[in-house]
């Protein structure tokens, strides 16, 4: 945080006055406090910590660090998206799923009433009746042929008609079965063709459907692909094999284009991520690119790092007060700053009240 000279001076004066007082002991408390602190440590009592609004956070050791956070788009992998289209036109009576639901292969999605299914059911009934007639006729003529009453050719003809009737019944059953239809009720069921997640749904109870529509789209539960644009300044730091995070899901970079877009001066990153909460095909997202952290690096809240006299510093909790520590700061992502050197894991740093501490240091 930046201050003008007048603001820093005023704040410093106020803090000098604050540090000169203690719990009613007057001017004699200041020398005692200074005597109890090590060189380079600004004496800060517990009461002063409260008044200054100081809050502490431990520096966390890291083996992997966020390099950048980029806007991205999620898409299913090739051949992993299936549109569910009805075989017969009709009207949706019931819907069993909602957008985003996980489904298994064969799971019912909707019940559709169709006049075509009723007609197909009537065709099946007629074919079954003809089959029964053909069976009886073939049986009777076969017996007569064996007894020599009629020529064998007539029995052969009856058997051919029987086979044709059997094929007709089988075909009508197959056509109804493909749609999960019941010819008697005139309804059929739209089912999930694959195991996955409902990524798109336009179906509504009472709405009409036909074979030219796809009221449901199912994305396979497998790896998704996320794409993002990598700025030219980061191209040397981002490469295939590095990890990414999309929400709570982690994935791996599969490719980074070497061709820069002349307008945006960026290249396309592609990464594979598994399906999970918040992973919605076609949706926009935030892609956090992560890579190996330098040896000895730690992570602290971004509010803990400030600038003093042109150097990045943090304020570290010390015996009897607070010590100013020069550090080398790296990238800041999602409110956390990577400190490359100058801090050890576990050290307590001031995560708030840094402006007030700067004023105290300048007043020394």
N, C-alpha and C positions, 0 to 999 in steps of 0.2 A: 504494500500500500504506500502511495506517495503522499508526502505532506509538504506544504510550503514552509519556508523558514520560520515565518511568524507562528504557524500552527505548532511546529515542533518545539519552538522556543516556549510557547505558552504551556504546552503539555509537559515539557521538561520541568518548568518552574513548579507546576502543580505537583509533579511526582517527587521533586526534591523536597517540597514541603511535606508530602505524604511520608517519604522515607525518613524525614527528620523526626516524625512523631511515632509513638508507639502507644501502648494501652495506658495513656495518662501519665507516663514517666518523664515526659519533657525532653529537654535537650540532651540529658545524660545517656539516653538509650542509644543514640546514634553511634557514638564511639564503641559501645559494647558490641553492637551488631557488626560493625566493621572489623572489630578485632576477632570475631568468630568466623570470618569468611576467608577463603584462600585467595591468593592473588588472581585477578581476572574474573572474580565472581562478584556479581552484584547482589548485595544483601537484600533478600525479600522474605519478609515474615509470612506466616500463614494468614494473618489478618490482611496483609497487603495483597497476597495472592487472591483472596476473595474480592477485595476492592478493585483490583485490576482485572478481574474476570478471567484469570488464568485457568486453562484446562490443559491436561497433559495427555500425551499419547505415546505409546511405546513404538520405537522404530522396529519394523518387522523385516527379518531377513528374507530374501527372495532368491529363487533359482530361475524363475521365469518372470518376465516383466512385460507390461503392455507397451507396445511401441507407438501405436496410433489407434484412434477410433474413427472408422470410416462409415459413411452411409452405404447401405447395400440393399440388394433385392434377392428374395428367395425363390427358387424355381425347382420343380421336381427334375430328377435325372431323365435322360431320354427314355421313352417307352415306359415310363412309370406312371403315366396319367391315362386313365380310362374313362371315356364318356359313356354313361349308362343311357341307352336309347330304347324306347319301347318298341315292341314288335307290332303292336296293333294300336290304332288310335282309340282314345277313350277318355274317361273322366276319372281323376284321382279321388278315391273315396277316403283313404287313410294314409298318413305318413308316419313312418316309424323312427325316423332319424332326424337329426338337426345338423346344420353346418358345423364342421369341426369334429363331429363324432368319429370315433374309431370304429371300423366295421371289419368283419371277417368275410371271407369269400362265401357266397351263398346266403348271406344274411338279408332278410327282407328289408327293402327300403320304402316301398309304397304299394298299396293295393289299388288296382285300376279296374273300373267297370268298362266293358267294351262290347258293342253290338257285334263286332267281328268275331269275338270269342264265342258269343251265343251262336252265331252262324256256323262257326267251326265245330261247335259242340253238336249241332244238328247234323252236320256232315258226318261226324263220327258215329252218331246214332244210326244213320242210314247205312253206313259202311258195315257196322256191326250186324245190322239186320240182314244185309246181303250176305255177310259171312255165314250166318246161321243157315240161310237158305242153301248156300253153296256147299256147306258141310253136309247137310242132309241129302242134297242131290248127289254129291260125290259118293257118299256112303251107299245110297240105294243103287246107283248105276254100277258101282264097283261090285256089289254083291251079284247083280244080274249078269254082269260080264263073266264073273267067275263060274256062274252056273251055266254059262253058254246060252243064256236067253237072248242077250244082245251082243252086238259086236264090241270088241275091246276098245275100238276107237271112240265110242260114245263115252266110255268110262274115262278115257284119257282126256277128252274134252271137258268133262265135269271136273276132273282134278285140276286142269288148267284154270278154270273159272274159280275154283276154290283158292288156288294160290294167288290169283289176282285180288280176290276179296280180302285175303289175309294181308297182302301188301297195302291195300287201301286203308284198312284199319290201323296197321302199324304206322303209316304215314300221318294219318290224322292224329294219332296219339303222340307222335314225335313233334308235330307242329304245336300242339297244345302244351306238351312238356317243355319245349324250348322256352316258352313264355311263362312257365309256372302257372298255367291257366286251368280253370275249371269250366268245362263247357256247360255244365249244368247250371252254375250260378252266373256265368257270363263275366267272370272276373279273372284277372291274372296278377301275378306278383312281380314287381321290379326288384331284382336282387343285386347285391354287390358282386361284380365279376371277379374282384381280387380283394385280398386283405389290404386295408389301408385306412385312409381318413377322408371324410367328405370335405373336399376343398371348395366345391361350388354346388349350390343348390338353388334352383329356380322353381321347384315344385311347390304347389300349395293345394290344400284340400279343396276340391271343387273345380280346380283348373283342368283344362283340356290338354292332352298330350297326343303327339303323333310321332311316327318314326323319323321325322325330320328334326325332332328336338332332342335335347339331352338334359332332362330335368335334374340329373345328378352327375357330378364328376368326382371320381375317386382317385386319390394319389396313393401310390404304393408306400407302405411303411418301410422305408429304406433310406439310403443316404439322399439328402437333398443337396442342391448346388446353390451356393450363395455367391453373388458377384458384387464387387465393389471397385471403386476407382482409386488407384494409388497415386498420390501426388508425385511429381517428378523428384522432389527432394527426398522422398523415402524409398525410391527404387533400389538403391544400393543396400538397404537394410531389410527389405522384404523379399523372400524367396520361397520356392516350393518346399514343403516339409515342415514349415513353421506352423504353429497352432493358431486357431482363431476361437473366439467365443461369441456366440450369438445368444444373448440372454443367459440362461443357465446351461446351454448346450455348447460343447466343445467340438471342434473339427480340425481339419488339416488343409493347408493350402495345397492345391493340386497344380496350379500354374499361375504365372505372372507374365503377362504379355510384355514383349520388349518393344512394342510399337506404341509411341506416344500419340494421343489425340492432339492434333495441332491447336484445337480451340481450348481444351481444358488443361493441357499439359499434364495429362495423367495416363496411366496404363490400367488395363483391366486385370483384376485379381479374381481367381476362381478357387473356391474351397468347397470341400465336402463336409457336410454336417449331418448327423442322424436326426430322424424325426423326434420331436419332443414338444413339451409345452412351449407355446409361443412361436413354434415353427409353422408358419402358414404359407403355403405356396402362393406366389404372386405378391406377397406382402413386402412392404419396406421394413428395413430393420437397421440395426447398428452392429457393425462388425468390429470387434476388438482384435487387433493383430498383436500376437505375443511372440516373444523370442527369448533366447537365453539371456539371463541377466549377468552383467559383469561380476566378477568375483568381488565379494565384499559389499555389494550393493544392498541397500535397504529401502523400504517403502515407508513414507510418512504422509500425514494429511497435507494437502497442498497449502493449507493455511499456515503450516508450521514454517514454511520457507519464505524468507523475505530478503530484501536487499539492503545492504548498508555499506556505504563508501564504495559502491561499485562491485561488491562481492555478494554472492549468495550466502546467507547465514541461517542458522537455526539457534534457538535458545534451549540449552540443555539444563535439566535439573541437576543442581550441584549441592554439596553440603553447605547449608546455610543460605542458599540463594539460587541464582541463575547464572550460567556461564554462556557467553557468546561463542558460537562455534562456526568457523568458516567451512562450507561444504561445496561439493560440485554437484549441482542438480541436473537431472536428466529430464525426460518427458513427464508431463502431467496428463494423466488419463483418469477420467471418472473420479475427480477429486483427490487422487493420490499422486504424489510426486516421487519419482525414483531418484534417490540420492546415491550417486556413484561413489563418493568417497567422503570421509569426514565424520561418519557416524558408525556406531556398532549396533548390532541387533540388541534390543532390550533397553537401550538408553531412552530416557523419558525426555520428550521435546514438548515445548509449548505449542499447542494446537490453536490457541486463541490468546488474545492479549499481546500479540507481537508488536503492535504499534506502540503500546504503552512501554513495553520493554525496550524498544529502540530509543524512546525518549529518555529512559533512565540511563542507558549507555551513553547517549550523547551528552547527558548532564554531568557525567563523571569528570 
